[in-house]
Amino acid sequence: MQARLSLLLLFVLLGAGWTLPAVAQSADRVFVQIDYVAVPEGGETDYLAVEREIWKPIHQERVRAGLIEDWVVLEARLATTTSAYNYLTLTIFEDFAQLESAIPGSIVAKAHPDADTEVMMDRTLDSRDILHTEVWELVATVGEGGANRPEAARYEVLNFMMAPPTATAEYEATEQDVWRPIHQARIDNETLSGWAVYRLVLPAGTAVNYNYLTIDYYTDLGDYAEPVDEPLMRRAHNASAAEIETMMDRTEASRVIYKSELWNVVESVGDVRVTSAETSAGE
């Protein structure tokens, strides 16, 4: 049994494709590991069964043990045509050093006391390929929920941004000063469930096409079509039309939107439970 557990733990490390060096724990910080997953056509049912039957119980035990804050599986609803991935898994941590840790054997045993871990590993490897992994750090958020993700969120719009590397402080200030109040107004209007900004930690360098990510959380898909127009902005800031125009100019100068994608939440732990039936009912 111990040898089988060792194989599973090795797979956890290899599945992410790389490991990270240890860093000191920092309070009041949130990190998200995003794994970009490619599932072959026709293999969606098998893949989701693996996530729900094998990995969800393990991640639930990790949450109970305080090792992670949440784990989410997203399914592409409208992704860019060049994307080779069709699923994302998001694992939320409060300590960057936790990203280097394999899943303890005690956690696996508690989640699957009688399971054959070699079979679990084979099922996982057969169901999908992890194309690459990114690590992000939370910069700002609006809304309430476990690990800064609203409990009712069933849809997520991911906006990947490129801010000038020499002016990232200005981009972050723009999100905080201009857009945070606007998204709070949308939450107050019940057309948005939550909003967050993340900065990319790894990978880094000139080969990366974006360095920030904003996530818009929705409970009802129809709310995505509600306009973020000038009257809403003016109410959010108690500002004149001229002042709003200046804010928009500041926004345009601070970043370029590399791509935006719409995703369904199909599985999660932490404070949120979403079933496939609930997701289908909302479509």
N, C-alpha and C positions, 0 to 999 in steps of 0.2 A: 504493500500500500504506500509506503513512504517513497519508493522509487517512482510510482505513478504520480504521486503528488509533486515530486521534484520535476517530472516531465511537464506537468501542467504549469508549474511556476516558471519554468524555463520558457514555455510557450507564451506566457503573459508578457515576459520581457521582449521576446522576439516579435510578438504580434505588433507591438508598438513600433518596431523597427530600430529603436535606439534607446539608450538610457541617459540619464542626466546626472551630473555631479551634484553632490550634496551641498546645500546652502543652509545658512542659519535660518531658523524659523522667524517669521515676522508677523506681528499681530495685525489684525484688521486688514488682511490682504486676501484676495480671492484669485485663484488661478483656474483656468479651464484647459484641459487637454482635449483637442479635437482630432479624432481619427477619421480619415476620409476612406470610406468603405465602398468597394465595388462588388456588387452582387450580380452574378450572371442572369441573363434573361430567363425567366421561368423559375428562378431559384429563390424568389422573394419569400415564399411560404416557409421553405426550409430554413432560410436565414433568420427570419423573425422567430421561428420556433427555437432555434439555438439561443438567440438573445433572451427570450422569455423563459425557457426551460432551464438553461445552463447558467447564463450570466446574470439575469435579474436577481435570482436568489443570492448569488455571491455578492453582488453590489448592495443588496439590502443589508446583508451582514456587515459589509464595510461601513455603511452608514451607521448602523447600530453601534459599531465599535469605534466610531469617531474618526475613521480613516479617510473618508470622503464625505462631501456634503450632499452630492446628488449625482445621478447618472441618467443620461437621456439618450434615446435613439430617435433620430430625425429621418424622415423619408422625403425624398425630393418631390415637391409638387410642381415647381417651375424653376429649374436650374438652367444654367447656361449650356448651350448646345455643345460646347467643347469640354464639358465636365465628364471625366471618365468615372466619377463616383456617383452613386445614387442613394447612399445612406451616409449619415454622420453619427458618430457616438461622441457625446460630450461627458467628460468626467470632471467634476468640480471639486477642488481642493482648497484648503485655507493655508496650506504650508507647501511651499515649492519643493522642499526636500521629499515630500511624500511621492512625488512623481518618479523618483528613482527606486521606490520600494516595490518588490514583488508582492503579490497577494499572499498573505500568510497561509500556511497549510491548515491552520486551525479554522480560518474563515471558510476555506473550501470544504473542509470536513463538516462544519456546522451547517453549511448550505446544502450539501449533498452527502449525508453520512454513509449511504450505501452505494454510491455511484462508482462506476469504473472511470477513473479520470483519463485513461488513455482513450476510451471511447468518446468522452467529452471533448478531448483535444482534437481527435480525428473529425468529429462532426463540425467543430468550429472551423478547422482549416479547410474543410470541403465546402463550407457554406459561403465563404467570402474571401476577398483579398483586401488587406489594409494598404492603400496606395501611399499614404504619407501621414505624418502626424505634426500638429502644431501645438504650441503652448502659448496661451494668452493670459494677460493680467487685467483684472477689472480696474477701470479708471473712474467711471461714474455710473450711477444707476438711479432710476426713478421707479417707484412701485414697490410693493411688498411681496415677499415670498422666500422660500428656502433657497439659500445661496443666490439671492438676488434674482430668482426666476419666479414670476407670479404663479401661484398654485393653479389658477384656472387657464393658464396659457396652453392652447392647443395648436397654435400656428406660430411660426417664427420667421420673420424676414431678416435675412442676414445681408448686411451691406458692408462690402469690403472696400476700404478707403486707402488711398496713398496720400499721406501728408508729406510735405517736403522734409527730408531728414534733418535739415538744419532749423526747422520751425515747428517741431512737434509740440512744443509748449504752447504755441499760439493755436494750433489745431485743438488741443485739449481744452484750452481756455474758451475757444469758440463753442465747443460742444457744451461746456458748463454754462457759459454766460448767455448764449443765444438759444440753444436747443433744449436744454434741460427744462426751462420754464415752459416752453411750448409743449413738450411731451407731457409735462405735469398737467397742463390744461387739457390735453387729449384724454388723459386718465380721468380727470375730473368730469369730462364729458362722456365718459364710458365708451370711447371709441378706441382706446388703447389699454392693454392690461399692464404693460410695463416697458421699460427701455433701458438699455445698458450700452456702455462703450468699453471696449477692450483694446489694449495695445499688444502688439505681437512681441513675444519674448524670443521665441525660437521657432523656425529657423530665421536667420537674419542675413543681410548682405544685399548686394545689387541684383542678385538673381530673384529676389522676392518682389512680386508685383503689388504688394499692399503691406501696410504696417498697422492698420487699425481696423476694427470691426465694430459696427453698431448692430444691435439686435432689437427689433421691434416685436413685442409679444402681443398676440391677439387671442381673444377668446372666441370671437365670431369672425369668420373669414370676410364677411361683408364689410366689416369695419375698415379693412385695408383700403377700400375705395373712398372712404370719407376724406375730403380734401384737407390738406394743411394749407389754408389760404391766408390771405392778408388779414381779414377780420379776426381770425383765430390768433394769429401772431400778435396783432395789436392788443387784443385782450390779455394775452399771456404776459406781455411786457408793459402794458399801459403806455404804449408808445405811439408816436405819430407815423404816418405813412412814410415820411422821409427817413425817420429813424429805422424803420423796418427795412427800407431799401439799403441803408448802410449796413445793417446786420447781414442781409443777403450777400452783399458785396464781400463782406468779411468772410462769410462762409465759403463762397466760391474761390476766394484766394487761399483758403486754408487747406484744401484737399481736392482730390479728384476721386470720384466714385468709380472703382475698378469694375465691380459687378454687384448686382443685388439678386438674391434667390429666395424663393418661398419654400418653406419646409413644413411638413406635418409632424407633430409630436405623436409617435406611435407607441413609445414605452418610456417609463421613467421610474425612479424610486425617490427617496426623500419625501417631500411633502405632497407629491403629485402622483396620481394614479390615472393613467389614460389607457383605455382598452381599444382594440381595433374597432369594436362595435360603436363606441362613442365617437371615434374619429370619423367613421363612415357616416354616422348620423349627422355630423356637422358639415359634410361636404355638399 
